[in-house]
Amino acid sequence: VEIAVIGLGYIGLPTAIMFANSGFNVTGYEIREEVVKKLNSGTAHIVEPEINKLLQEAIKSGKLRATSNPEDIKNKDVYIICVQTPLREDKTPNLEYLESAVKTVARAMKKGSMVIIESTVPPLTTVRMARLIETLTGLKAGEDFYMVHAPERVMPGRIFKELVYNSRILGGITRESADLAEILYRTFVKGQIFKTDPTTSEMVKLMENTFRDVNIALANEFAFLAHQYGINIFEAIELANTHPRVKIHIPGIGVGGHCLPKDPYLLLSSAKEDFGLIKKAREINEDMPLMAKDLLFEAFKMINLPPEEAVVTVLGLAYKGNSDDTRNSPAYVFIEAIQDDVKEVRSYDPYVSGTHETLEEAVKDSDAIVIATDHSQFKKLNWEELGKLMRNKILIDGRHVIDKPPKGFIFKGIGRGEY
Ligand code: SAJ
């Protein structure tokens, strides 16, 4: 069985590697030529535990090859589409990448090929894409080719574990499509495999991320209330979570990444009407960087520091801890929200290039540190020592990195209303 994976990003590359290391001949199609070159030389363009080792294994065995040439993916048995499905400025889905990938596949595929969409898509998209392939090829979905929506569910940072152990949903346009996809994924999936229709699997995927987003919004609302009642929300959440049926999420400076900030909008995009809860949750989460800004400006006031004289150092630009991924990171929203009001904004992120080289350099003579990402190493910092380098010692924790406020600092944190 010959496989082509379309799009070698955060999902496509690990998927291509997994299939190659399970014995399939895999051609990875990627339009960014510099990425193709890098991959073929055995270096991944994304940060993920074990990825370089597994990539090198796949390249050395000859089972995986990356290409930008559509000729190289002609007549494959399986096409797995893993392209991004971002939002436009107006929050409507931008399916250009998906449509272009589907067109590339339609030109390359043969009778009997299976087309799998792993990308997260608005409900009804897979059926629409099947119709598009029918129009372009003259083949009939479910008869002349197989079509499946097989949503990815992996968490960056744990991708190679979760690809194997997570259960999977396969939405086949026909039962036979789902059955064949099951045989394919079974080669490395140890979790359960559930089969359904594609619109259900599209909904399932979007519901999972919307569930998380709405629950984080609830935690953020609790954090907002905690400020007004003068308590530490993290203590309250820990206590509430001792109830057997309560599992409150973690409040913070915002919800980033390529999934949670967009999937709720994809979920709503094909519907005529909704109740408003999902949108409200999105708004709450999108406004969280402004809550961090409020805390920072309150602290300025406490020491009579005019904001326009303040130098602020943001710790962490990645959207989540121990990752280099800055997509939709609330750190940037925060920086944008303050940069016209303060003298200087600096940043330090050990995983992201273009920030200050060292932490010491980044905090030297600055007035405030704002923690925007929960990188593990931030939890081990010696704040008292760092404080000695600063001009004023304000510390704003947007990610619950600090357990006990360090001595000598004006400390404020999201949900840390205790006094
Ligand atoms: N966050 C909070 N509070 C929380 C949990 C997360 O503020 O309690 C923030 C994080 O800091 C981050 C954002 O939310 O900025 C998203 O992080 P995440 O760890 O929740 O999720 P992702 O985007 O890395 O991965 C999610 C996962 N979905 C679910 O857990 C339901 C993953 O399994 C999906 O495969 C992935 O989206 C995806 O690709 O759809």
Residues whose N, C-alpha, C, O or C-beta is under 5 A from the ligand:
A	BS01	SAJ	E152 R153 V154 M155 P156 E208 N209 R212 I216 H249 I250 P251 G252 G254 V255 G256 G257 C259 L260 Y319 K320
